[in-house]
Amino acid sequence: MNMGGEPLPITSLKVALIDGPMYGPLYRSLEVFEQRSGIAVNVAFKGTHPQLNALLKEAFETKESPFDLVSTHSKYAPSQAEHLLSLDPYFDQSALADFSPTLVELCRVGGNLKSIPRNFDARLLVYRSDRLAELNIGVPETWEELSEASRRAKAAGYTGLVYPGKGSGLFGTFFELLSSEDGKLFDERLQPAFNSAAGLAALQRLREWYKEGLTPEGLPEMEYDEVSANFRNGDSTFVTDWPGYFSLLTDHASPLAGRFDLALTPAGSQGRRAVYCGSHSFAVLAGTRHPEQAVQLLRHLTSHESQLFDAHHGHVPVRTSVMDKLKKAAAEDALEARRLSLLEETILTSVVIPPKFPEYPLTEDILWQTFQRAIVGRLEPQEALDKAAFEIGKVVGAYR
């Protein structure tokens, strides 16, 4: 695998990938792909999704197609759709039969298959079972119970909870709080609907957690990796975390091995659970000069073998055959069996997914950036809701 700097063979693919503890391990298999196919892979970019999105946006605006294959996501692909190769000619019904039909549909934009799913992301509540036992605290079932449990943990000298204080993760936490109280993000005409009683209660809760010191002091600078690391390092008592970090918790070298447990994401005041979900995926750029080879790499990255590798690192697989293997293996592992059961219940009952439209990434950015200012006290919650609704209204005005 070429990481830049050396001359590339004539037959080579240039790729841009999302990186981090959840995603990086799979890319070790690129060397296997090179050996089997004779196609060289030049990993020209690895970084966070915001960094990758910005890079692609700049390239698309200049009409460039700098990569053959890229990481994307079900919520970002609609804004990139015109630059992504339609995969329907390459993946017939038999090639997709092992994938979850729901997630295949999630990867379609305007009816066209624009990416192939890598995983399904759904958060669970992860908590320090040793601390809850020490403090005689029950496992929180609602957001209000989580607030109270975090206050008791803080009173005992511990950090209560941690969640992403910026980026998509901050938006997602707001979205879950909003939806669990039957609030809406957008109405049926894609106009802002979050400036509501449910939206105000959600933003006030986020502000309350930070203002009361229930969260780490550096929360506004923490994204997914930092949030998970904070919990794994023993700081916070609660986190709603993604499946891809699970193997880092269960590693025998982890300071939390045997000292944590899992539960469903907390519910709203009326018992509704709402879990912000989506699917990481891989796509081929429409401007590639090597579509057949790029699709070959795409098949490798989403193969049974690759899905199984990701699953062993905690990801929720989207291939039925891989999920069946996990369930059989979990019969001998009580924690893993419980994890899969909780994830399955979440997927069946609690999924909330933002609407798919090209301007969506911009609306998400407006939301988290404005809400962060309210959380740290630079705006009042209602002021932030008004401002975000006004700015997003300008973005989605054409849909009225």
N, C-alpha and C positions, 0 to 999 in steps of 0.2 A: 504493500500500500504506500503510495507516494504522498508525502506530506508537504510537497513543494520544494523547489530548489534544484531538483534533478530533472534532466530531460525526460519527457514522457514518451512511451511507445506510441505509435500511430493510433492503435486501438486503445483508447482510454476514455474514461468518463470523469467528468468534473462534478463534484457533489457538494451540497451545503446542508449541514445536519445540525439539529438541536443537540446540545450537549449537557452534561451534568451527571450527578450520581445515578439518576434514574435511567438515563438514556445511553450513556457512553459505553457500558459493557458490551452491548450488542455489536458495536462497530469493530470489535476484535474479529468478528466473523468475515469482515471484508477480505482478509487475506485468504480465507478459505474460498471465497467467491473468485478471487483472482486466479488461484491455483486451478480451480475447476473449469473456469470459463476462458482463461487466457486474456481476459479484459482487465486492464489496469484501472484502479480507482484512485483518483486524486481528490482527497478531502481538502477542498479549497477553503472551506469555512466550517468552524464549529463554534457555537455560542448559544446564548439564550434565545428563546422565541422572539422577544421584542427586538433583539439585535438582528436576527435573521429576517424578520418581517421588514425592518427598516432597510436592510441591504437589498432585499428583493424589490421593495417599493421604488427605491432609487433606480435600480436597474430597469424595471418595467417602464418608468417614466422616460427613460432615455432610449427605449425600444431595444434594449439589450437583452440577450438571453444567456447570461454568463455561466449557467450550470445545466447539467443534463437531468439530474435528480435532486430533489430537495425534501426536507422534512416540512410538513405542514400540519394543519389541524382542521377538524370539521368546522370550527367557527371562523377560521381565517381563510379557508379555501374559496368561499364565495367572493371575497374581495380580490382574489388572484385568478379567478376562473378563466378569464380570457387568455391568460398566459400559461395555463396548464393543459397538457395533452389529454384529450378524451381517451379514456382507457377501455371503452366498450369494445372496440375492435380486437383488443388483446386479451380480454377476460370474458369468456362466454359463461353461460349459466353453470356449466360443470366446474369451471375454474373458481367460481364464487360459492359453490355449494357448501363448502366447509365453514364459510364465514357467517356470522350473525346477519340475517337479512336486515335487521334494524340498523346496524352499523354500516352496512353497504349503502343503504338508503341515505344515511347521514352523510356519506361521502359523495353523494350526487349533488350537482348544482344545476338547476334547470333541467333535471332529468338525465344529465350526462355524468358518467362516472369520472370524477376528476382526481381521485386519490384512492389508495387502498389502506384500510385501517390497520394500525399497528397494535392498538390496545383500546381498552375502554376505561376511562378514568372516573372513579366515584370515591369520594372521601368517606372515611370512617372516623369515629372518635377514638383516639388513642389516649390512654390515661395511665398514670403511675399507680398501679395497684398497691404497691407498698405504702405510698403516702396516704391513699384513701383509707387503707386499713389502720395506719397509724393515727389518723385524725378522725376515724369513725365517720367517714363521709360515704354516702351511697353514690352509685354511678349515676350521673346526671342524665335524665331522660328528656329534659326540655332546656331551651336556652336560658330561661330564668334560673333553673336549677344549676346550670353550668356557671352562671354569674355568682350565685350564692356559694357554690363549692369553691370557686376561685377566690372569693373573699376569705373564706376560712383557710385556704391554703396560704394566702398572703399573710393573714394574721399569725400563722405559724412560722413565718419566715421564708416561705417558698413563693416562687412566681406562679401565678394562677394558670394563665393560658397564653398560648402564642398562636397568632394567625398572620398571614401576609399583610404587611402594612403598606404595600405598594403594588402596582401592577395588576395583572389579571386576577391574582389571588385575592387582593383586596376587593375588587369588584365582585368576585365569586362569593365571598363571605357575605357581603351586603345582599347579593341576589338570593342566597339561601335564607337569610333572615327575613327579607321581604316576602319571598314566596311562601315561607312557612306560616305567614300570617295572611295568606291569600292575596297578597299584593301582586301587582303586575308590573313588568318592566316596560312593555309597550302595549298599546291597544291593538285592535284588529287592523288598524290603518298604519301601523308602525309609528304611531306618535307616542311621545313619552307619557307613561302612566305611573311612574315610580314616585312622582311628587304627590304623595297621598299619606294618609294616617299610618299605613303600614310602612311606607318608606321613611317617614319621620321617626317612627319607633325603631326601625332597623339602624338608622344612622346614629340616633341617640345612644343606642346600646353599644355600638362600636366606640363612640366617643367616651362613654362611661367606662368601658373596660380600660381604655388608655389613661383617662384622667385619674381614675382611682388607683393606678399603678398595679393593676392586675396582670399586665403584660410586661414584657421586657422593655427597658427604657429605649432601646434602639429600634423598636418596632417599625417606625416609618421607613427604615432603610432595609427591611427584611422582606425577601421574596421566598419562593418555595424552598430552595436549597437551604437558605439560612434558617428558615422556620423549622424544617425537619432536623437540622443539625442542633438547633437550640434545645429541642426536646430530647434528642439522643444524647446530648452532653449532660443531661440531668438537670437542666435549669427549670423548665416549665412543667407543670403538673398535667396539663391537658393540651392536646393539639388535634385538629381535624386534618388528617394527613392522607396523602395519596398512596395508592398501592405500590408504586414503583420504589418507595423507600423502605418497604417492609423488610427486605432481606438485610438491610443495614441495622435494623432493630434486633433481628434474631441472630445476627452474627455472634458467635461465642465470645468474640473480643469486645462486643458492645457492653458499655457499663450498665445498660438497661436490660440485658438479657435476663429473662425470668422475673423482671420487676415491672412489667407493663401488661395491659390487657386491652381488649377492643370492645367497642359497643357501636350501636347505630349513631349516626349524626343526630344531635338533639332536635327535638320537635318544637313547633310553635306553641302558643298558649292553648290552642284547640286540638293539639295532638298531631298536626300535620307535619310530616318531615319533607324537606325539599333539599335535594342534593344536586349541586351544580356539576353537571357531567359533560363529557365530550369524548372525542376520539383523536388521539395523535395518529398521523398517517404519513405516508410517503407519496410523492407525486413526481411526474415527469414533466419538464417544461416543454411547452409547445414548440419552442424554437430549437430544440435539440437537433443536432445533425446525426445523432445515433439513437433513434427511437427504439429499435429492436434491442440493442444492447442495454439501454437504460431500463426498458421494461424487464429484461432479464435480471438486472440488479434488483429491481422492485420486487420481482417474484422471490428472489433470494431473501430479501429483508423482511418479507411477510410470509415466508414459508412456515410449514409445520415446525421444522427444526428451529427456526429463529423465534417463532412464537413461544415454543417450549423454553428456550433459553431466557427470553424476557420474563416468562411466567415464573421461572425459578428465582428471579430477582424481585418478584412481587407483583408484576403487572397482571392485570386482568386480561386474559387472552380473548381474542375475537373469533378464533377457530373453535368449533364445537369439539373436534377431536382432541385438542389440547386441553380444553376445560374438562372433558371427560377423564383425561389422564390425571389432572390435578385432583379431581374429586376422589378417584380411586386411591391415589397416594395419600390423601389427607386422612384416610381412615385410620392411619397409624400416628397421626399428629393432631392432638386435640385443639391446639391453638390455630393451626392452619384450617382445620375443619370448621371451626367457628368463624374464622375470617371469611372463608368462601361462602358460608351460610349467610353472614351479615351482608356481604357484597351482593349476593344473589337477591336477598330481600330488598336491598336498596335499589337495585336495578329494576326489580319488578314493581316497586311501590312508590319510589321517591324521586325519580329522575326529573330534573328541570334543565332544559336546554334553551339557550337564547335563540331568537329567530335568525334565520340565515338570510342576509342581504349584504350587498357589497360594502356598504358604509359601516357595517357593524364594528370592526376593530376601532374605528375612530370614536364611535359612541362609547365603547368600553373605556377608552383612554380618557375621555372627558369625565366620565363618571368617577373613576378611581382617583384621578388627579384632584378633582373638586372635593370629593368626599374626604380625601386625606387631609385637606386643609381644614375641614370641619373637625376631624378627629383630633388634630393637634391644637385646635383652638383658634385658628386664624379666621375661620368663618363660623357663624352659628349654623346648626344643622338645617333649619328651614331656609336660611340664606343660601346654603350650598345646594339644596334641592332645587330651589328656584333658579339658581344660576345654571346648574347642569341641565335642567329641563329646557331652559331658553336656548342654550348652546346646541343641545342635541336637536331641538326643534328646527333649528336652521339647517342641520345636516340632513334630516329626514323630511323636510318640507315637501319635497317632490312627491311623496307617497300619500299626501292628504287626499 
